[in-house]
Amino acid sequence: MPCLYCKGRKSINKSIDLYVCDSCGLISATRIIETNSGVEVDRNLVELSILCSEFEIEKTESIKRMFRSSYVALLKGNYNLSELAVAVVFLNNKWLNLAKLGRFMGIKTRRAKTVVARLQEVFHIDLVYSIEEAHGFCDNNNINAKELITNIAGQMELTREVLMSCIYLATDLSYGKVARMFHVSENTVWRHVKKMERYE
C-alpha cells in the first residue's frame, strides 16, 4: 500500500519496526503509544510496559516473570503479546476492568477472557477474593459493607459480582456509583444485585 500522504513507496525501518515512506518520511502506523516519563521499557516487555504505564501499575518482578512464563506456557495457543499482557495485568490486579484493559491494547473482550481462563489454569489462580481483600477494598473506598460481606462469605465465594452486590445492598450508593467503582456497566450491577436478592 502506498504512502497516504504522497503516494510514495514505503519500506520497513528496522530500528522502529514500522513502515516509513521513502519520499516524505511519514511513518505508517495505526497508532503510536507513548509511556509516562520515567517508565523504563524493556525491549522484550514492550506490551507489558505500555499497559502498566497507562494504568499506573507497578511492573513488579512477579508480573514480569508471569508474563514471560505465560508466553512459554501458551506458545501453541496463537496468543499475541498484547493479549498475554492484558491477561497477566488483570490476574495480578483483580479490581481492574478486563474490557477496559483490552480496549486500550486493541483486544476483543471475549478473546481477553479466553486468555485469562487459560492462564488461570496454568498458574492456578482463582479470581475469588478473601475476606481481608474485600475488607481492604471497603477501607480504601470508605464503604461500610464489611458486616454483610462477612455474612455472605460464609455462604458463597466472594467474587467481583458478589462484592459489588454486597456494597450496593449495604450502602445508599446508586447503581451508577457502584458501577464506576468496579469499572462495569450499571446494568451489570443491577443484574447481580437481583440475583443476590433472590438468593437471600
C-alpha positions in Angstrom: 0.0 0.0 0.0 1.5 3.4 -0.9 2.0 6.3 1.4 -1.3 8.0 2.4 0.3 11.5 2.1 2.4 11.5 -1.0 1.6 8.1 -2.6 5.3 7.2 -2.4 6.8 3.8 -1.8 7.2 2.5 1.8 9.9 0.3 3.3 10.3 -1.2 6.8 12.5 0.8 9.2 14.1 -1.9 11.4 15.1 0.5 14.2 11.5 1.3 14.9 9.9 -1.8 13.3 7.4 0.3 11.3 6.9 1.2 7.6 8.3 4.6 6.6 7.7 6.4 3.3 10.9 6.6 1.2 9.9 10.0 -0.3 8.4 12.1 2.6 9.4 10.1 5.7 5.9 9.7 7.0 5.6 6.8 9.5 2.9 4.3 8.6 1.2 3.2 11.9 -2.3 2.9 13.1 -1.2 4.5 16.4 1.9 5.2 18.4 1.7 4.8 22.1 3.9 6.8 24.5 4.7 5.7 28.0 4.8 8.0 31.0 8.1 9.8 31.7 10.4 7.8 34.0 9.0 4.4 32.9 11.7 2.0 31.8 10.8 0.0 28.7 12.5 -3.4 28.3 12.5 -4.3 24.6 11.2 -7.8 25.4 8.4 -6.4 27.6 7.1 -3.6 25.5 3.4 -4.5 25.7 3.5 -5.1 29.4 5.4 -1.8 30.0 2.8 0.2 27.9 -0.1 -1.3 29.8 1.4 -0.8 33.2 2.4 2.8 32.3 -1.1 3.6 31.1 -2.9 2.2 34.2 -0.2 3.3 36.7 0.5 -0.3 37.8 3.9 -1.2 39.3 5.7 -3.6 37.0 6.9 -5.9 39.7 9.3 -8.8 39.1 6.4 -11.3 39.8 4.4 -9.7 36.9 7.4 -9.8 34.6 8.0 -13.4 35.5 4.4 -14.4 34.9 4.4 -12.6 31.6 7.5 -14.4 30.4 6.2 -17.8 31.7 2.8 -17.2 30.1 4.4 -16.8 26.7 6.2 -20.1 27.1 3.1 -21.9 28.5 0.7 -20.7 25.8 3.1 -20.8 22.9 0.9 -23.1 21.0 -2.3 -21.1 21.5 -1.6 -18.4 19.0 -1.9 -15.6 21.5 0.0 -12.4 20.9 2.0 -10.4 23.5 -0.7 -7.8 23.9 -3.3 -10.4 24.8 -0.9 -12.0 27.3 0.0 -8.6 28.8 -3.7 -7.8 29.4 -4.4 -11.2 31.0 -1.3 -11.0 33.2 -2.0 -7.5 34.4 -5.7 -8.4 35.1 -4.8 -11.5 37.1 -2.4 -9.5 39.2 -4.8 -6.6 39.7 -8.2 -8.2 40.2 -10.0 -4.8 40.7 -9.3 -3.7 37.2 -11.8 -3.9 34.3 -10.7 -6.6 31.8 -12.7 -5.0 29.0 -11.0 -1.6 29.6 -7.5 -3.1 29.6 -8.4 -5.0 26.4 -9.8 -1.9 24.6 -6.6 0.0 25.3 -4.5 -2.7 23.8 -6.9 -3.3 20.9 -8.1 -6.7 22.0 -11.7 -8.0 22.0 -13.1 -8.7 25.5 -14.1 -12.3 24.5 -10.5 -13.0 23.4 -9.1 -11.5 26.6 -11.4 -13.7 28.7 -10.2 -16.8 26.9 -6.5 -15.9 27.6 -7.3 -15.2 31.3 -9.1 -18.5 31.6 -6.1 -20.3 30.1 -3.6 -18.6 32.4 -5.8 -19.3 35.4 -5.3 -23.0 34.7 -1.6 -22.6 34.1 -0.8 -20.5 37.2 -3.6 -22.0 39.4 -5.1 -18.5 40.1 -8.7 -18.2 41.4 -10.4 -14.9 40.9 -12.1 -15.2 44.3 -11.4 -12.6 47.0 -10.5 -13.3 50.6 -12.4 -11.5 53.4 -9.3 -9.5 54.1 -9.1 -8.3 50.5 -12.8 -7.4 50.5 -12.5 -5.5 53.8 -9.4 -3.7 52.5 -11.4 -2.6 49.4 -14.1 -1.2 51.8 -11.5 0.6 53.9 -9.8 2.1 50.8 -13.1 3.4 49.5 -14.6 4.4 52.8 -17.5 1.9 52.5 -19.4 0.4 55.4 -20.3 -3.0 54.0 -17.9 -5.3 56.0 -20.7 -6.9 58.1 -22.7 -8.0 55.0 -19.6 -9.2 53.2 -18.6 -11.3 56.3 -22.0 -12.9 56.4 -22.1 -13.6 52.7 -18.6 -15.0 52.7 -19.8 -17.9 54.9 -22.4 -18.8 52.3 -20.7 -18.2 48.9 -17.4 -17.3 47.3 -16.6 -13.6 47.2 -16.4 -13.0 43.5 -16.3 -9.5 42.0 -20.0 -9.7 41.3 -20.9 -10.8 44.8 -18.8 -7.9 46.2 -20.5 -5.2 44.1 -23.9 -6.6 45.1 -22.9 -6.5 48.8 -21.7 -2.9 48.5 -24.9 -1.8 46.8 -27.2 -3.6 49.3 -25.3 -2.4 52.4 -24.9 1.3 51.4 -27.0 4.0 49.9 -24.8 4.2 46.8 -26.6 4.3 43.4 -26.1 1.6 40.7 -24.0 4.2 38.8 -21.6 4.8 41.6 -21.1 1.1 42.3 -20.6 0.5 38.6 -17.9 3.2 38.3 -16.2 1.8 41.4 -15.9 -1.6 39.7 -15.5 -0.3 36.1 -18.6 -2.1 34.9 -22.0 -1.0 33.5 -25.0 -0.1 35.7 -26.9 -3.0 34.1 -24.2 -5.4 35.3 -24.6 -4.2 38.9 -28.4 -4.3 38.7 -28.4 -7.8 37.3 -26.1 -9.2 40.0 -27.9 -7.4 42.8 -31.2 -9.0 41.6 -29.5 -12.4 41.7 -28.3 -11.7 45.3 -31.7 -10.6 46.4 -33.2 -13.9 45.1 -30.6 -15.8 46.9 -31.3 -14.1 50.2 
